[in-house]
């Protein structure tokens, strides 16, 4: 029962992010598009109530994620965000009136069942509230080095699956690191107050990691097919968060024969993510639309 509250907050965050993605996509499709950067884009979007609603959903998602991380283990909260892609497609099918095919519904079921099996088998426990600096040092070094290596490797590849997969994995590591740092900041806010929160290095570190994650995500979606980057993001975030939860926050997951159902759950999630990334609705909602021509604003 002690995990019920963070689970609810995490699910609300995933749903809010899904709604935000669909609303912002809907707004983007309603404004004139150009090949280059257009200074008036933000002004056009600010006049769209749908876009403003999407921004409110982003804020709600951030608040819910922060509350989830403040009240629950990293190894429980972050894996639940694999539901973002299925939820985004369900929301899109409702708000954009686009039909999700049967294979899409089957893939959604794979992701949900796989997540349930993996979490039930892992049964994460523990929720340390303070991480000493001597633990942060190696974790930050490994994560930053991994992101840099993946980014450099991606730049040495031509556009395509390999580059997208590298950038997708780098995005996943950045997301997981952002969550780990955000969790530390939220505990500082809860224990020491707002002044300590803004004085803590973790607060600025998670903001920087979050910006890096968004930058890498945008590039991952632009340089190759979604089927190459999305599974890496979906599974990578969960696995790296698991590793950070165990090493930083002394959270525990079951081992031994329990690894078999955990691997089965991960396989189902991966299969679902691959199938979902291939369907047309995903390409039109989640991935940048490079084929759409300029349109007149309504």
Phi, psi and omega in degrees: 000335183291346179263357184298314183297308178298327177296316178297317178297319181294319178295320177296321178295315179298318179294319179296319176298322179295314178298318179299316180301313183292316181295318180291325176294317179298320179292319181297327180285348184260000181245156180300140180249143177228163182288331181251191177283133182243121185298329184274003183301312182296323178295320177298315182292324180297337178273000180258112178304328180297318180293319178297322176296324177296321178296319177298323178293323176298315179298316179299320179296317180297318179296315180296320178295318179299317179293322178296316181290332179285336185249351184218168181293146176300325182288348174261315188292305188295320177302333180294342180284356172293345179282352183301314182296309177301318180295322178299318181289324177295315178297318180297320180296332179274311186281325181264359179056046177246131185283131173272119184294166182301321179296329176293316178297322177297319179294320175302316179297320178301314181297314183293316179293317179299318178296317179298316180295314182297315181291321179295321180288321181286324179046062183299141177223163178095147180199070179298140183257349181225130178245120180293156184298329182291345173270325180295321184307302180297322181296315179296317181298314181296314182295313181296316179298318180297317179296316180297314180299316180295320180295316179296318178299319179297319182294335180277354179258152174285163181301138182154197186298317184297314180295318180297320180294318179298314181290327176296319177294319177298321176299315181300316179298319180295319177298315181295319179294320176302315181295318180297318179290322178298320178300317179297318180296320180294325176292323176296317178298318182291322185273323190241350176099177187293325180295316178294326179300313181282346177268347185280138180294332181298328181297314181284331178291319180288329175295317179295317179296323178295318177297318179297320179298317179294320179297314180294322180298312181301318180291322179298322182284338183271333189266354182193174182295148181298331181296340179274325185265323188296314177300323178296319179292313184299308182281322183299316179301314181296315184289318179292322176298321176300314180296317180291324177297319180288315186280326183267313189257008178054038174278155186234143172232155182288144179240205181068221183291344177295343178295332181296306177295331176296316179294324177298316178299316178297322179296320178294319178298315180298316179298314179298318181295320180296315181295315181297324182289346182266342186283150184302323182299321178296316181298326184277337184259314187271314184277151175301138181266098183277347186264348183288134180273165178300139180234163177274139178292140180288000000 
